[in-house]
Amino acid sequence: MSERRSVWLGPENLHPRSPPLVGSETCDVVVVGGGITGITAALLLQRQGRSVALLEADRIAAGTTGGTTGKVTSQHGLIYTGLVARHGWDVARSYAGANEEAVRLIESLVRETAADCHFTKASAIVYDRSGDDVDRLEAEFETAQDLGLPARLIQETGLPFEVSAALEFQGQAYFHPVRYCRALTREFLRIGGRLHEDTRVIGVDESRSRVEAITEQGSIEAQFALVATLLPFVSRGGFFAKTTPSRAYGVAARLASPCPADMYISSSAPIRSLRPWPDAGPNGVIIVGESHPTGDDQAGPGRWGELERWANENFEVESFEYRWSAQDYDTADGIPYVGRSPLTERVLVATGFAKWGLTNGTAAATILSDHVLGEQNDFADAFSAKRIGDLAAVANMVTTNAAIAVGMVADRVGRLALPNVAELDPGGAGIFSVDKATAAVYRDPSGARHALSPNCTHLGCGVRWNDAENTWDCPCHGSRFDIDGSVLSGPATEPLDQIRLDDA
């Protein structure tokens, strides 16, 4: 029976827990969010003589960074032809260059911090099995070459099945993302950085010359605040309205024979992304896919079942060891938002990495740190957090938010005829009528019922049950809550209210 946690997040991979923030502190830069973006930016700035405090709501790298595939690559599926068509050659070249530089920076930091993270150079390969995407692969190859990317077309991939065509990016890598972040954290603390875990920031106030990060038990004043949470909880940038959340699933397995040596991703749906898993020896493999919008009704254990079925069809699997999932956000125009948040001077943000956060997040860290240091960054304009986007992006944003509004109305209308909570069986969950009110109720296997307000504390959307992970997820902007109502991930910063039920 596979473990229900990320392959990267075993207790042996986490550094000693740092104490939460209590009271007031000051520093030059406060970084909010301890994933790869936050810890990289914190280290870069501390190295440049800035005093940095890093605040993390949970543990370092325990969020999306700890749920990634662990690929370190500028190859992000078949994206570059579309980026050129949409944004032009200069922006596409900036995106490519930023991610290639991120690969090199990660390799350098692995060496400088002596990170024991299985950093392994490998190719990243997009493959087509059906023959439907050969033209797309050829066009992407030509675009990638023109952008200076290390691309070539190949026929032999090392996979246990034939492909019609494949596009290879050479000189890429994979690693253990949590051990890498642990090494960066260790170096950050060694040179004087401050880390507070179990510290959720619930607001950032800005004055003319300072910012204040407000937490549940204290605050930190600084010259700059870098908000490197998965989605910025600061409302001034409106990033919740300009991004869409989705979840993807992963499994780690042991095979009867060695895993193919490189990294792979299918060119079209259903997406299957895989890479070696060195911790399990030469026969270990990690497979990721089954992406869907957060809050989707199809969020269930069957998503892992589909990955396992595909693995059994294509490999001789001896055992499945881990199951997990993770969340990320897509932007309307295909490029992350990085830089100064709109209507602010001292609040910087990074979001919208579209499941390629190890390199995009590292690139974002360099853009943010250069801004603080007053240095020119060649890629900053392409990633600007203040951009509105092209007409297609605006149309997409309008359509998406209109659908959210319609969904909110339909959700409220649907609550007019709800079943009674007495009908809920153990292990089930849903929205129920409780004493003429509405509640989100989960009944655990022992029969105890856990009832919460059904309205997300971010903007009031109705939450939905995630049967794969036993969580309440907001389909509007991706906030997630545990069965006790506590916040698992934002943009919400406040828990769902608990509702008392008579379980007699």
Buried (B, 14 or more C-beta within 10 A) or exposed (E): EBBBEBBBBEEEBBBEEBEBBEEEBBBBBBBBBBBBBBBBBBBBBBBBEBBBBBBBBBBBBBBBBBBBBBBBBBBBBBBBBBBBEBBEEEBBBBBBBBBBBBBEBBBEBBEEBEBEBBBBEBBBBBBBBEEEBBEBBBBBBBBBBBBEBBBEBBEEBBBEEEBBBBBBBBBBBBBBBBBBBBBBBBBBBEEEBBBBBBBBBBEBBBEEEBBBBEBBEBBBBBBBBBBBBBBBBBBBBBBBBBBBBBBBBBBBBBBEEEBBEBBBBBBBEEBBBBBBBBBBEEBBBBBBBBBBBBBBEEBBEBBBBBBBEBBEEBBEBEEBBBBBBBBBBBBBBBBBBBBBBBEBEBBBBBBBBBBBBBBBBBBBBBBBBBBBBEEEBEBBEBBBBEBEBEEEBBEBBEEBBEEBEEBBEEBEEEBEEBEEBEEBEEEEBBBBBBEEEBBBBBBBEEEEBBBBBBBBBBBEBBBBBBBBBBBBBBBBBBBBBBBEBEBBBBBBBBBBEBBEBEEE
